[in-house]
Amino acid sequence: TRPGRDSLMYVTFEVDSDVLKPEFSNNQKVLDQLQKAIETIRDAETTDELLVSVVGLASIEGSQERNDTLSVHRAKAVADYLRAKTSVGKKHFEAIGKGEAWDWFKAQLEADPAASQKLLDIVYNEPDADAREQKIKADPKLYKEVKEKYLADQRNSGYIRIYYSNKPDAATEKLNGPVTALLKAKRYHDAVRTVESD
């Protein structure tokens, strides 16, 4: 059970590890897809800006302090790997650690109509993350449910998104200057005529 993934891509890590292993899980396929996407965008003549954002996460198991560190190192491991494979400069990557994936966990629970009410009560009513985890672990049946149904999907670098913008072509640049000036002067009809005449 996992939340909707939209256009995000995920790389999975082993439990309590920040070592990126391409051969682990589905990693090689995802890393190859990311590499290809980055290279395609980098090499496009129309690309102006490029930012690869890697957000690291850790599962809800373990201490919050340990997981904060783990999430940063996981994000950095993926960003470093992709940077080395694509020869894209460091300034085009950001690696952000988001710590424990409680938001992800909540989304998993919300997407699962069979999630136990006791688990929902703990997750939504206990503000301290470490205390929340201890309450879940205190009930062996509940903890077994969490491990079997939810935690496997949480052990990942988090998510990777690629942002880029296109350079305007010569015609667009030629048109934008006069049209923008007319719009700023609130000469809307003249701006429309300028667009229609080109």
N, C-alpha and C positions, 0 to 999 in steps of 0.2 A: 504494500500500500504506500503510495507516495503522492505528494501534491502534483498538480499539473506542471509540466516542465517547460511550456512554451518553447522559446527558441534557445534555451540555455543548454550548455553541454557540461557534463560532469566527469571527473576523474576520481577513481576510488582508491583509497589507501587501506592497508591492513590495520587491524586494531592497534591503537596507541602508537602508530608509526607516522613519521613524516617523510619516509623514503618513497620517492616516486618509482614505481615498478611498472614499466610499460606492459610487461607480460601478465600482470595481475588483472583479474576480472576482464572487463571490456576496454581496458585503458588504451591499448595500442590502436584500436580502431578509432577511438575518440581523439587521441593525440594526432593521428594521421589526418583526420578530418579538420581539426583545428589548424594544423600546420598548413594544409592546402588552402583553407579559407584565408588565413593571414597572408600567405604568399600571393594569392590571387588579388586581394585588396591592395597589398603593398605594390604589386607590379602594374596595377591598372593606371593608365595615364590620367585618369580622371580623379584619382584619389588625392585628397588634399591633406586630411588629418587622419591619423590612425591611433586608436587606443585599445589595447587588449586588457580587460579588467578581469582579474582572477580574485575571487572572494573565497577565502578558506573557512571551512567549518570543521567542527569536531562533534562527535555524538554526545549525547547527554550523559554518558557514563564517565565516571572519574571526576576529579576535582575541577572546579571552574578555572582555577589558576593554571593547571596543567593543560586544559583544553584551549584556553586563550592562546597559550604559547604554541600548542600543536597546530591550531588553525592558521596562525601567521606563517609557520614553517611550511605547512602544506601549500598555501597560496604561493609562497616564494618558490618552492620546488617546481610547481607547474609553470610559473612565469619564467623561471630560469631555463627550464627545458625547452619551452617554446621559443624563447629568445635565441638560444643556441641553435635550434633547428632552422629558424627562419632568417637569421641574420638581421633582425629588426632591432634597432637601438633600444637601450634600456628605458629611454624617456617615453617610449610608446607602450610601456607595460606598467600596470599598477597591481600590487599584491596586497590584499587587505585581509586581515584576520578578523572574523566575526565571532570567534569563540564557539560556545555550545549551540547546537542547532535546535533550540527550544521552539523557535518560530516554525521551523520545518516540522518538528514533532507535533506541534499543535495542528498544523495543516494536515498532517497524516491522520490524526485523530478525528478531525472534522470531516475528512473524506471517508472515514470508516464508520458505517452505521452500526457495526457490531462492537465498537470501542466501549469498554466498561465504564459505567458511571463513576465508580470509585476512582479510576484513573483520571477521568476528566475533572473530577472534583479536586484531586491533588494538583494537577497541572495548572488549573485556573485559579486555585485559591491559596497556594503556597508561593509567596513572592521570592523567597530565597532559593536559588537554583540548586545548591548543594543539599539543602533540607528537602527539597522536592524529590531529588534523586533518592535520598535516604528513606523517605516515606514509601516510594515505589518499591525499593529493595526490601523493605521490612515485610512485605507481603509476597511470599515466594510465588504464589500463583500469578499475581499481578506482574511481578518482574519477569516471569517466564513468558507471559503474553507479550510484554514489551520487547524482550529480546528476540522472540520468534517472529513477531509481526512487523516491528518498526525499525529496530536498530541497524539492521543490515544496510538499509538505504541511507543511513546518516553518515557512514564512514567515508567521506569524500572530501575533495579539496574545496568543495562548495560548488561554485558555478563560475563559468567563464563566458563572458560576453565580449563581442568585438564591436567597437564603435568606430565609425569613419564618416567623413564628409567628402563630397565631390567638389572638384574645382569647377567653377562655372566655365562654360565654353566661351569663345570669343564673342559670339553673337549675344549671349546672355550678358556678358560684361558690358558690351556696347549699349545694350538696351537698358540695363539696370541703372546706370548713372543718370540719364535724363529723366527716366520714369520716377526714380526715387526722389529726385529734386522736385518734380511736379507734385508728387504726393505730399511731401513735407510742406509745400506751399499751399496745400489743400486745393490744388487745381486738378481735381479728379477727372473732369471731362477731357482735359488736355492729355492727362496720363493715359486714359483709355484710347484716345485717338493716336497717341504715339505708339502704343502697343499694336493697335490694329493696322497702322500704316507700315510696320516692319514685316 
